[in-house]
Amino acid sequence: MDQPKKKSIGFNIIKNDSTDGHGGYGVGALSLENISPVFVCPEDEEAFVDIGAMHARSVVEKGIKFLPNKEEVPNGKLYWLVWVTIDRKEQGSYYAGVTACEMSVDRAIRRGYKSLPEHVNKMDKSLKRHIMVDHMDEKSKILLREFLTSHNEEIWKLSSDELKLALLEGK
């Protein structure tokens, strides 16, 4: 007797305004349209966007089994997954939410450390326009600042003083 196939439950990203009056499926869903995952690697002195991180399928994460304890990955390479939310105001777009999550990867043993609840919570905080980068090391903050300014200087200029101070501007 054949087993019936299990239905897979997919995660849907709802674009644009899901509450445009139809009142049906997707009402109240979070729009992830203006958020981007940026990886910062202080060891390689680089920062880059990898949209695959939205579903834990980034280049950094592929082929790695993540463990919940940092101590289990003592030789892990440090990465920061930074959730960057862009919003618009009258003058133009700006970086509205920027939150960082620590993770480490040891390719030799195909293991890494990350806290999935932290990643989800920080994504949510970024969407809610929070700036949470104080726990990053100085080198990573500088790399992130350089990435954000070079990505779009106008967006950086319109961003909050809180973000600029948090990323060590002027030091």
Beta strands, then each sheet from edge to edge (+ up, - down):
strand 1: 35-41
strand 2: 46-49
strand 3: 65-67
strand 4: 77-89
strand 5: 92-106
strand 6: 111-113
strand 7: 131-132
sheet 1: 2+ 1- 4+ 5- 6+ 3+
sheet 2: 2+ 1- 4+ 5- 7-
end
